[in-house]
Amino acid sequence: MSELRQNVLTGDWVVFAKGRAQRPHEFVQPPRYVDPIPPYHATCPFCLGNEGDGRDEVLRLAGPEAGDRWQVRVVRNKFPAFAVEGERIRRTVGLYRQLTGVGYHEVIVDHPRHDMVPARMSVAEIAWILEAYRQRYVQLRQDPRVEAIILFKNHGEAAGSSLVHPHSQLTAVPIVPYQFRVHIEGAVRYLDSTGECIFCRMLAEELAAGDRLVCETEHFVAFCPYAALVPFHILILPRRHASAYDDITPAELPDLAKILKQVLWALHHALNNPDYNYTVRSVPTDDAATDYFHWYLSVMPRTSKIAGFELGSGMFINTVMPEESAAFLRAELAQNPIPEAIADIYRRVDFRAQTPQVDTAQA
């Protein structure tokens, strides 16, 4: 018989179809017969040496020993969904409302190499990406037109990626998206009813149960949520209660890189480089430290398709229990550990000392 589980934050239900159950190993992707990806591509605008005049660049990061070689760049999206220039103007037309599409849409060039994927990056290289996220978050939340910032990565065609070169994206939007509001309302209700943060309680429950844990570090815990939307759905939560991503500390940032590396490494090797999305979820920009919200990073492998039932009901069908997904990934990490050369050897750089002065007019 199937089992329904409820997301305690949103109230949504997920159907775990045991009668249609698949074993975790059935989600291993078949070999992809594609042309080898070169480390450099002459026509790729993100490759080292192809930066152009730099007018679209808003941030460049590199370690002190890098010389002229950058590690991460942030550039304006060539085809942005939001425009930097203009005012936020609301209009009402009868029943309907509209808003000018002002905001930011940026591309984070994750690595100089054209053929690199996050699962193959070192912890230090992932830390530079996460630091670029933080610096742009700090800068853009100061723009009064911005109400929410979404950081995300699309890996693979099924996840929406149209470019080979490793990159992630940032959008800063002039509204608080409805999904944000649903999460906030659920968190506020739980705080009002119990006096505690629902995310902190969730973290305590998962650590106590243990069967949905994937891995953990000093500052972070990765687990498959109780009502996972898809097989191998993973949340990474900081142990310390904090509401916004830009509150991450210099000690926590490389530790987040370490656990994200472990998660992506496990998915890459257990499922043969699956397509996935990850996103960083924080409070709206007008909020800062709150008692009710706890920022987190969500990893969603593209292991299943949205079809008629999902569209008609608003519910997901998951054919693998989260306990099985977590056990499969834990076994992968135990059997195929990350090489120490890229897992543990990284510098604890005081990134904050390198944060540039904020100038939202030029952002």
Rosetta blueprint (number, residue, H / E / L):
1 M L
2 S L
3 E E
4 L E
5 R E
6 Q E
7 N L
8 V L
9 L L
10 T L
11 G L
12 D L
13 W E
14 V E
15 V E
16 F E
17 A L
18 K H
19 G H
20 R H
21 A L
22 Q L
23 R L
24 P H
25 H H
26 E H
27 F H
28 V L
29 Q L
30 P L
31 P L
32 R L
33 Y L
34 V L
35 D L
36 P L
37 I L
38 P L
39 P L
40 Y L
41 H L
42 A L
43 T L
44 C L
45 P L
46 F L
47 C L
48 L L
49 G L
50 N L
51 E L
52 G L
53 D L
54 G L
55 R L
56 D L
57 E E
58 V E
59 L E
60 R E
61 L E
62 A L
63 G L
64 P L
65 E L
66 A L
67 G L
68 D L
69 R L
70 W L
71 Q L
72 V E
73 R E
74 V E
75 V E
76 R E
77 N L
78 K L
79 F L
80 P L
81 A L
82 F L
83 A E
84 V L
85 E L
86 G L
87 E L
88 R L
89 I L
90 R E
91 R E
92 T E
93 V E
94 G L
95 L L
96 Y E
97 R E
98 Q E
99 L E
100 T L
101 G L
102 V E
103 G L
104 Y E
105 H E
106 E E
107 V E
108 I E
109 V E
110 D L
111 H L
112 P L
113 R L
114 H L
115 D L
116 M L
117 V L
118 P H
119 A H
120 R H
121 M L
122 S L
123 V H
124 A H
125 E H
126 I H
127 A H
128 W H
129 I H
130 L H
131 E H
132 A H
133 Y H
134 R H
135 Q H
136 R H
137 Y H
138 V H
139 Q H
140 L H
141 R L
142 Q L
143 D L
144 P L
145 R L
146 V L
147 E L
148 A E
149 I E
150 I E
151 L E
152 F E
153 K E
154 N E
155 H E
156 G L
157 E H
158 A H
159 A H
160 G L
161 S L
162 S L
163 L L
164 V L
165 H L
166 P L
167 H E
168 S E
169 Q E
170 L E
171 T E
172 A E
173 V E
174 P L
175 I L
176 V L
177 P L
178 Y H
179 Q H
180 F H
181 R H
182 V H
183 H H
184 I H
185 E H
186 G H
187 A H
188 V H
189 R H
190 Y H
191 L H
192 D H
193 S H
194 T H
195 G L
196 E L
197 C L
198 I H
199 F H
200 C H
201 R H
202 M H
203 L H
204 A H
205 E H
206 E H
207 L H
208 A H
209 A H
210 G L
211 D L
212 R L
213 L E
214 V E
215 C E
216 E E
217 T L
218 E L
219 H L
220 F E
221 V E
222 A E
223 F E
224 C L
225 P L
226 Y L
227 A L
228 A L
229 L L
230 V L
231 P L
232 F L
233 H L
234 I E
235 L E
236 I E
237 L E
238 P E
239 R L
240 R L
241 H L
242 A L
243 S L
244 A L
245 Y H
246 D H
247 D H
248 I L
249 T L
250 P L
251 A L
252 E H
253 L H
254 P H
255 D H
256 L H
257 A H
258 K H
259 I H
260 L H
261 K H
262 Q H
263 V H
264 L H
265 W H
266 A H
267 L H
268 H H
269 H H
270 A H
271 L H
272 N L
273 N L
274 P L
275 D L
276 Y E
277 N E
278 Y E
279 T E
280 V E
281 R E
282 S L
283 V L
284 P L
285 T L
286 D L
287 D L
288 A L
289 A L
290 T L
291 D L
292 Y L
293 F L
294 H L
295 W L
296 Y E
297 L E
298 S E
299 V E
300 M E
301 P E
302 R L
303 T L
304 S L
305 K L
306 I L
307 A L
308 G H
309 F H
310 E H
311 L H
312 G H
313 S H
314 G L
315 M L
316 F E
317 I E
318 N E
319 T L
320 V L
321 M L
322 P H
323 E H
324 E H
325 S H
326 A H
327 A H
328 F H
329 L H
330 R H
331 A H
332 E H
333 L H
334 A H
335 Q H
336 N L
337 P L
338 I L
339 P L
340 E H
341 A H
342 I H
343 A H
344 D L
345 I L
346 Y L
347 R L
348 R L
349 V L
350 D L
351 F H
352 R H
353 A H
354 Q H
355 T L
356 P L
357 Q L
358 V L
359 D L
360 T L
361 A L
362 Q L
363 A L
